[in-house]
Amino acid sequence: MLKTIKTIPLLENIPEKELQEFIVKGHLYLKQYTKGVTVYEQRSTCKTLDIVIDGAFIAYSLAENGSVMTVFEFSKGRALGANLLFGDNNTYPLTIYCSEKGTLLHISKRAVMKFLYHYDFALKFIGSISQNSQGLNSRMTMTTQKTLRENILDYLGQQSLLQNSMTIVLPMIKKQLADYFGVRRPSLFREFKKLSDEGFITVQNKTIQIMSKSKHD
């Protein structure tokens, strides 16, 4: 377990003796989650800082129309609860769900308070808080200021840059993509069809070729 913990950038400079002490006392522990299980219900109290060791986790909310909206995606190395643990209102505003079998390292509030005396940990902990805040701001912009068409085009553009190609492979199935945009699948399919009919993209299952850039209209 100690070997696994030392691979985590947030904890890599914490002395092993100190880590071992908290492991023995149960303030650091690993827990596995199966795909489909709810890790935290909405409004449940945040008691630990959690680091994704492997697998994938998402934070989602239900829209008024009944569709699921994925607000955050947490992959290996990402932290859950950094922005909640020491807050006056330390309850999860969203449901945390395991989307791919994985493992979380749970770190108690007491251990985090001790680790904050280490400059490197404190700096990276603040970075985790900033990362979560930036992600939330980005999602708020997506849901309140942009149309579905604009959000799709932005997403495809980002994937094109990440994959360094105008022909991209979606990293998720279209049901998950619909959840990501907070819409139902028929709405997503209609918008993809419009973009295809207009000659901006071609779609073949999860492979999308970007033919040209569309104006956000």
C-alpha positions in Angstrom: 0.0 0.0 0.0 2.8 2.4 0.9 4.4 1.8 -2.5 1.1 2.8 -4.2 0.7 5.9 -2.1 4.2 7.1 -2.9 3.4 7.1 -6.7 0.7 9.8 -6.0 2.2 13.3 -6.8 0.3 14.9 -4.0 2.0 12.6 -1.4 5.3 11.8 -3.0 7.3 14.1 -0.7 5.6 13.1 2.6 8.1 11.1 4.7 7.3 7.3 4.6 7.4 7.1 8.4 4.6 9.7 8.6 2.5 8.0 5.9 3.0 4.6 7.7 1.8 6.1 10.9 -1.5 7.3 9.4 -1.9 4.0 7.5 -1.7 2.1 10.8 -4.2 4.4 12.5 -6.7 4.0 9.6 -6.4 7.6 8.3 -5.2 6.5 4.9 -6.8 3.5 3.3 -7.6 2.1 -0.2 -11.1 1.1 -1.2 -12.2 -0.6 -4.4 -15.4 0.3 -6.2 -17.3 -1.7 -8.8 -18.7 -0.1 -11.9 -22.1 1.4 -11.3 -21.8 1.9 -7.6 -22.6 5.3 -6.0 -19.6 6.5 -3.9 -21.3 9.5 -2.4 -24.9 10.6 -2.5 -25.8 14.2 -3.2 -25.7 16.2 0.1 -23.7 13.6 2.0 -20.9 14.9 4.2 -17.4 15.1 2.8 -15.2 13.5 5.5 -12.1 12.6 3.4 -9.9 13.8 0.6 -10.0 11.1 -2.1 -7.4 10.4 -4.8 -8.2 8.2 -7.8 -5.7 5.4 -8.0 -7.3 3.7 -11.0 -10.6 3.5 -12.8 -13.0 6.4 -13.4 -15.5 8.4 -11.4 -18.0 11.1 -12.3 -20.0 13.7 -10.5 -23.5 14.2 -11.9 -26.8 15.9 -11.4 -30.3 15.3 -12.7 -31.8 18.0 -14.9 -35.4 19.0 -14.7 -36.2 17.0 -17.8 -34.9 13.9 -16.2 -31.6 13.7 -18.1 -28.3 13.1 -16.4 -25.6 15.8 -16.6 -22.0 14.8 -16.0 -20.4 17.8 -14.3 -17.0 16.4 -13.5 -14.9 13.4 -14.6 -12.3 12.1 -12.2 -9.5 9.9 -13.7 -6.3 8.6 -12.3 -4.5 11.1 -10.0 -7.5 13.5 -9.7 -8.7 14.5 -6.2 -12.3 14.5 -4.9 -13.4 16.6 -2.0 -10.4 19.0 -1.9 -12.8 22.0 -2.2 -15.3 20.7 0.3 -13.3 19.1 3.2 -12.6 22.4 5.1 -15.7 24.3 3.9 -18.5 25.6 6.2 -20.9 23.6 3.9 -18.9 20.4 3.4 -21.6 18.4 1.7 -21.4 17.0 -1.8 -23.5 19.1 -4.2 -23.5 16.3 -6.7 -23.7 12.5 -6.7 -20.3 10.7 -7.2 -20.6 7.6 -9.2 -18.1 4.9 -10.3 -18.2 4.8 -14.1 -15.4 2.3 -14.5 -14.2 -0.2 -11.8 -11.6 1.7 -9.8 -9.8 2.4 -6.5 -9.8 5.4 -4.3 -7.3 6.4 -1.6 -9.2 7.9 1.2 -7.3 10.4 3.4 -8.9 11.6 6.7 -9.3 15.3 7.5 -6.9 14.9 10.4 -4.2 13.5 8.1 -4.7 16.2 5.5 -4.3 18.9 8.3 -1.0 17.3 9.3 0.2 17.0 5.7 -0.6 20.7 5.1 2.5 21.5 7.1 4.5 20.2 4.2 5.0 23.0 1.6 4.9 20.7 -1.4 1.6 19.0 -0.3 0.0 22.4 0.5 0.9 23.8 -2.9 -0.5 20.8 -4.7 -3.6 20.7 -2.5 -4.3 24.3 -3.4 -3.8 23.3 -7.0 -6.5 20.6 -6.7 -8.9 23.1 -5.3 -8.2 25.5 -8.2 -8.6 22.7 -10.7 -12.0 21.8 -9.3 -13.1 25.4 -9.3 -12.0 25.9 -12.9 -13.8 22.8 -14.0 -17.0 24.0 -12.3 -16.7 27.4 -14.0 -16.2 25.8 -17.4 -19.3 23.6 -16.9 -21.4 26.5 -15.8 -20.4 28.4 -18.9 -21.3 25.3 -21.0 -24.8 24.9 -19.5 -25.8 28.6 -19.2 -24.2 30.5 -22.0 -23.8 28.2 -25.0 -26.1 26.2 -27.3 -25.8 22.5 -27.7 -24.3 23.0 -31.2 -21.6 25.3 -29.7 -20.8 22.9 -27.0 -20.4 20.0 -29.4 -18.2 22.0 -31.7 -16.0 23.1 -28.8 -15.7 19.5 -27.6 -14.8 18.2 -31.0 -12.2 21.0 -31.4 -10.7 20.0 -28.0 -10.5 16.4 -29.0 -8.9 17.3 -32.3 -6.2 19.1 -30.5 -5.7 16.3 -27.9 -5.6 13.6 -30.6 -3.6 15.8 -33.0 -5.9 14.9 -35.9 -9.0 16.1 -37.7 -10.3 12.5 -37.5 -11.0 11.7 -33.9 -12.3 8.8 -31.9 -14.8 9.7 -29.2 -13.5 8.6 -25.8 -16.9 7.7 -24.6 -20.2 6.2 -26.0 -22.8 8.6 -27.2 -25.0 8.0 -24.2 -22.2 9.2 -22.0 -21.6 12.1 -24.3 -25.3 13.1 -24.0 -24.9 12.9 -20.2 -21.8 15.1 -20.5 -23.8 17.8 -22.3 -26.8 17.3 -20.0 -29.2 16.4 -22.9 -31.1 13.3 -24.0 -29.7 11.1 -26.7 -32.2 12.1 -29.4 -31.2 15.8 -29.0 -27.6 14.9 -29.3 -28.2 12.7 -32.4 -30.2 15.4 -34.1 -27.4 17.9 -33.7 -24.8 15.5 -34.9 -27.1 14.8 -37.9 -27.4 18.5 -38.7 -23.7 19.0 -38.6 -23.2 16.0 -40.8 -25.9 17.1 -43.3 -24.3 20.5 -43.5 -21.0 18.9 -44.3 -19.1 19.9 -41.2 -18.4 16.4 -40.0 -18.8 12.8 -41.0 -19.8 10.2 -38.4 -19.0 6.5 -38.4 -19.8 5.0 -35.0 -17.3 6.6 -32.6 -15.1 8.0 -35.3 -15.7 11.5 -36.4 -14.0 13.3 -39.2 -14.0 17.1 -38.9 -14.4 18.4 -42.5 -14.4 22.2 -41.7 -15.0 24.6 -38.8 -18.6 25.7 -38.3 -19.5 29.1 -37.1 -21.4 29.1 -33.8 -24.8 29.8 -35.0 
